[in-house]
Amino acid sequence: MSSFGLVRVLSTTDLKNIRRDPLLAWLPLSPLLMTFLFRFGLPALQEFVGRFGLELALYYPLFMSSFMMLVPTLIGMVIGFLLLDERDDRTLQALQVTPVPLPALLAYRLSFPMLLGFLVTLLCYPLAGISPLPLKHLFLLALLSAVNAPLTALLLLTFAENKVAGFAVLKMLNTVMLLPVAAYFVGSSLQYVAGIIPTYWGLKALWLAANGQSYALVYGLGIVSNGLLLALLQYRYLKTLR
């Protein structure tokens, strides 16, 4: 079977598995639900708290950086659970008899959610209508944020023994990935301590972009830290399959 044919078969199987699982079926729709919640919910909330002299608009970059991080993360969850099912069924091991190398199969599994996360972010972020960004900045930031999709999938595979354990791991991952949000309220350079968690760099880059500041250094550090973690997790997973 050719590489293209195998990818087509895997894609068809993935769609069938997603439709069959109620949890996985609604997860792909969650970015759109978040988009409408942000677009209509935040202004309504601002109108309410504005009566008490509070200004939520000051925190719109914080809200939207979290939004940009969560969109590809949700897509990564779907792929992560599919990979957990495949590991239980030993699907990837069975595919080792095909001419397509195992790293290439995993590359497909990880590049697809990354591409999808990137495209969905490009679509949903402007629709949310909160803290808009120029297209150039949106493109770059969505690209960095999209790495969260394969990272989430691989982290689920690393720490979860099966799909049931995956839900507990998912709660832990969401907490850890959102911890850098607290750095928004730290004015000193101490906030860079949060950089030990790779999601910080994408959040920080958007905060700087929203304020019209340069984020080139932060962006570069984000690519390096996320890229290293992605390579490490991919190497570890492939090692367990051999």
Residue pairs with C-beta under 8 A, 6 or more apart in sequence:
1 9
1 98
1 99
1 100
3 100
3 104
6 95
6 98
6 100
6 105
7 108
10 105
10 108
10 109
11 112
14 82
17 24
17 82
17 85
18 24
18 25
18 28
18 78
18 82
19 25
21 81
23 81
24 78
24 81
24 82
27 74
27 75
27 77
27 78
28 74
28 75
28 78
30 74
31 70
31 71
31 74
31 75
31 120
31 121
31 124
32 124
34 67
34 70
34 71
34 124
34 128
35 124
35 127
35 128
38 63
38 64
38 67
38 128
38 129
38 130
39 127
39 128
39 129
39 130
42 56
42 60
42 63
42 130
45 56
46 55
46 56
46 57
49 56
50 56
59 184
60 130
60 131
60 210
61 131
61 184
61 206
61 207
61 210
61 211
62 181
62 184
62 207
63 130
63 131
64 125
64 128
64 130
64 131
64 206
64 210
65 181
65 184
65 202
65 203
65 206
65 207
66 178
66 181
66 203
67 124
67 125
67 128
67 130
68 121
68 125
68 141
68 142
68 145
68 202
68 206
69 145
69 148
69 177
69 178
69 199
69 202
69 203
71 117
71 120
71 121
71 124
71 125
71 145
72 113
72 114
72 116
72 117
72 118
72 120
72 121
72 145
72 146
72 147
72 148
72 149
72 152
73 148
73 149
73 152
73 174
73 177
75 113
75 116
75 117
75 120
75 149
76 113
76 117
76 148
76 149
76 150
76 151
76 152
76 153
76 156
77 152
77 153
77 156
77 170
78 113
79 109
79 110
79 112
79 113
79 149
79 150
79 152
79 153
80 152
80 153
80 154
80 155
80 156
80 157
80 166
81 156
81 163
81 166
83 109
83 153
83 156
83 157
84 156
84 157
84 160
84 162
84 163
84 166
85 91
85 163
86 92
87 157
88 162
88 163
92 102
92 105
92 106
92 241
93 241
95 102
95 105
96 102
96 241
102 238
102 241
102 242
103 234
103 238
106 234
106 237
106 238
109 153
110 149
110 150
110 153
110 154
110 230
110 234
111 150
113 149
113 150
113 153
114 146
114 147
114 149
114 150
115 146
116 149
117 145
117 146
117 148
117 149
118 142
118 143
118 145
118 146
121 142
121 145
121 146
122 138
122 139
122 142
125 133
125 138
125 142
126 132
126 138
131 210
133 141
133 206
133 209
133 210
137 209
140 219
141 202
141 205
141 206
141 209
144 201
144 202
144 205
144 219
144 222
144 223
144 226
145 202
147 226
147 227
147 230
148 177
148 199
148 202
150 230
151 198
151 226
151 229
151 230
151 233
152 173
154 230
154 233
154 234
154 237
155 169
155 173
155 233
156 166
156 169
156 170
156 173
157 233
157 237
158 233
158 236
158 237
159 169
159 172
159 173
160 166
160 168
160 169
176 197
177 197
177 199
178 199
179 194
179 197
180 194
180 195
180 197
180 199
180 200
180 203
180 204
181 203
182 194
183 191
183 192
183 193
183 194
183 200
183 203
183 204
184 191
184 203
184 207
186 194
191 204
194 200
195 201
195 204
195 221
195 225
198 222
198 225
198 226
198 229
201 218
201 219
201 221
201 222
201 225
201 226
202 222
202 226
204 215
204 218
204 222
205 215
205 218
205 219
205 222
206 215
208 214
208 215
208 218
209 215
